[in-house]
Every structure is written in structure tokens, then in C-alpha cells.
Amino acid sequence: MAHQPKAGKPRLVTSLATGSRALCLAALAAVLMAMVAPALAQEPDKISPYDGMPQMLVPAGEFVMGADDEDALGRRWEFPPHRVRLRAYWIDQFEVTNAQFAQFLNKVAAGNLQTIYSYCDLGNPFCRIRYDPQSKQCVVEKGYEQHPVCAVSYTGAEAYARSVRRRLPTEAEWEKAARGSDQRRYPWGNRWDPKNTVTRESGATKPSPVGSRPADGSPYGAMDMAGNVSEWVVDAWVEDYYLSSPTDNPVCLEGAWQRVVRGGAWCLTEWDARVTSRRFLGPSVQRRYMGFRCAETVPEPLPEPAPVSDQVLFYAPMDGYVYAAAARGERRPLKAPSDLTFVPGHRGQAVLLGDAGNVLRFLEYDAAGNFRIEEGTLALWIQPEGWQGTDFGFRYFFMIIDEATCKFYLYRYQQDNLLVLAGNGIEGEWGAIGYSTREWRDGQWLHLAVTWKDRKVILYVDGKPVGETVVPPEKYFRGMPPDFFLGQCANWAPTQKQASTAFDEFVIFSRALSPEEIVQERNRQGLP
Ligand SMILES: [Ca+2]
């Protein structure tokens, strides 16, 4: 599900752990622990649809990064304190849990022990995820579902973040999320209190469930930033990076293979629990105290919805948010594959669907059940990339499918044919149009349209009719199916060849545009 960002909207930050309230709550916390923690945790700004993680908004703005001059525990590489400006982002409210990580392992590395062990050391007694050879599943030891995953490598943390369409925080993002903008030394303030968090000084002998210490809540509501498990961030470890780091959105990605580690842990001490404390480990190291949380950039505010005229029945611009508007302005998100990327297009951005062998990737739209049209024009701007050359196998570039009622494909078959198949059902005769794409150039934007009325289907390229077919009576489809898949590349035969397509917009009109109108539209959008 695409998320409507709240960029620019001011938000009340109600830290639970400020001033005298912090002392009361810290005392309470020791007694009440996990049972009340969820109730005390700050309301999240959004919930990730991919792993259910509550995410806290950290608004754009400045903060001071690095240890203050009076911090006796500060090490050379924590200095100098310096102003850093960050764009808005969401930080995970909690460390990623065993339950979440096990689910990831089962999805991404099912049965592949080599991958599983590269991500997480299941042999570590503090890792509560076990591999069951019978079911080939990773299972969490009972009672440890809400504990943070530990003994996880940077590689594993990074792979997890990618799988849930987030990323690891930068070191600067981590520190700002932990301390806010008032240069505090701990998430709750400036005074060390071992009761506030899960470290060796608090008597911990293992990690606690995430969010079990309400006092270890940052000004933005991120929990366990001081302790519980230490956390991977994305940056490479360059000891004197602060001496040359940029003011805006600093991130160090070169100069070392080791990665920065932030925050204290159940078996570490106050030194690590300070929000400025920084150290490093190799990316494959799986320590019993190493966990992580993810971050996500807040996108720029949504553009105004494109006007939807009476003649446009369905409109899906690909502008980085991937939403669709069906007849008269109803907007809803398109379900998107996890690895789609955006490329510069004439209308903000286009969605690039790259080829990945046999993987099917679609932008999916669940239309309302009564969304049907008996005739119309389906049109899209596409930018072919890598279509040329020998290639055996099917390769869909666009399709509408509803298994029950109809199939409507626009696809490339083998070398250089664009095919339109139209009709109901799977077996039997279809209406078909073939069109050679041999003359198409990579990077060129093309307007494809297919009109249909009664049983007649016509394919247009740049507004010119290039082929037509009549759907056999028994295959005649009665209207648009309720689900659209804007989609992608299925190679049914193995191939090394890469191919991709960028979609810029997808529209269903109630009538066909003329070639002149296509030219006008092309000019208006400044297309090459
Ligand atoms: Ca932590």
C-alpha cells in the first residue's frame, strides 16, 4: 500500500520521558515492564504495511550531532559536535523483533541455510530463532516473539530492510531519532540512570521485549535507542568522518568495509548507551547483542491529482506514489512490487519495471466491483529499454487479467513482436494483433493504445492504427475486469537477456484519441 505522507504537517511531540515525569515513569517501568509498555508507547505516525512495524516521524530540520565538550565519556571520534540538517524520515519505533525476522527468513531464504546463517547466527544461544528441518521453517522460541532479533549481521539487517521496502538509517538519522534537537546525552535527557534502559548496569542478562522500558523513549518516540540491542546503521566506519561530513543529509558509504554500530545493549554499559557513542563491526559479524531497526524517507508532498475528465474513466500516473484515479477523482494506491524503481520521466517520474528472469512484477489495482466499461480505449506511455535482440520466451509489458472473465494482454513474444490478445477465458481462439517493434529505439517514449467496441479491437501506436482483430464470439469480453495489473516481464524460458520498461501513465478513455491529439499531448508533456 502506498502511503500518503504527512510531510510538512507539524506534529505534537509528547515525550513520555521528560522532566519529572521521566523519574516517575522510570520507577513505574521497573515494576510494570512489558505488560504496560505497549499502552505507554507513543502513538505511531504510520504502520508499515509490510511487517507491521510502527514508524515514528522525524520532521525535517537541524540537530547537533556528536558529543558535547563536557561529556567525559566522549571519545575522539565523537567530536566535534556539528550541525546537521536532515530531510524528514520515519524511524522504526522498535528494534526489529524475532517474529518479524523469522517471517523474513521464511519468505526470503526459505530452506536456504547458507543464506539464513549469513543473515543471523541461529547457533548463538541468545538468538531465539531456530531452524526446523522438517518444515524447513525458521521458528521463534516460544515467549521470545517480541524480543529483538540478535546475532544478526549487517548483511542480514540490510536484506531485511530491503524486503520491507525500508532501509537502514544513516548514522545521522539514528542519532537524531535518539536525541532530538536539544543535544541531550541520552534519549530521555542528560542524566544517566541504569534503570531507564536495558544494559549490564540494569542487571540484564539477556535482551528484553522491545519497548519494555518506557523511559528509553526518544523525543520522537523511538524506543530502546539507549539499550537492549545495539543497532546497525548504513554508514561505513571512517573514524574522522565528522571532520569532513557535509551538513545536509550526511552519510558515509565509502572508505571502509566495516559498518557503524549505534546504541547500547543488554551486555554493554553506559558508554555505549550514550546517543553519541559510535563504534564499528565487520558487516558479516553476528554478535549476541547486535540487532537493528529501519528507516524510510518521507516522500515529497503529493502533487495535485491530475484532472480526470468525463472522458477519462481511469487514470494512473506513475509519479513516485503510484496511485490511480478511477472515474471522477477517486484515488487509491496501486499495490506495487517491492523492487520497482523510478526513472526520470516527463511527468515527475515513471515506474521502471526491470526484467528479473522469471519473476512477475506488477502494479496492481483492485478496481471497485462495479467498475466496468463496455467500450473504451486503454492507453499508456511506455519507454522501451533493452527490447532489441534475440530473446526466446514470453515477456509481458502490460496486461489486464481477471481469470474469471477476461484476459487482455499487451506483450512481446520472442524477438520483436508486440502482441495484443483479447478475449475471455484461457483456452481456445483469441483475437490477436501482431506488430513489429524492430524500429523502436531504447529511451523513446511511445504512446500505445488499444480500443475496443463490440468485438472489434484496434491497436494504435502514437495515435495511428497499426492493426485490428475481431474477438471470437465465445471469447467476447463484456467489459473491463475489476483488477488491473500494470505489468511486467515473465520469461517462461530461461534467458540472460535483460529488458525493462518504464511506464509513465496509464489511462482508460471512453473514446480513442486522434493522432493529432496524441501529437498535442506529446508536445504538451515535452516528450522526446
Ligand atoms: Ca537499541
Residues whose N, C-alpha, C, O or C-beta is under 5 A from the ligand:
A	BS01	CA	D224 M225 A226 G227 N228 V229 S230 G263 G264
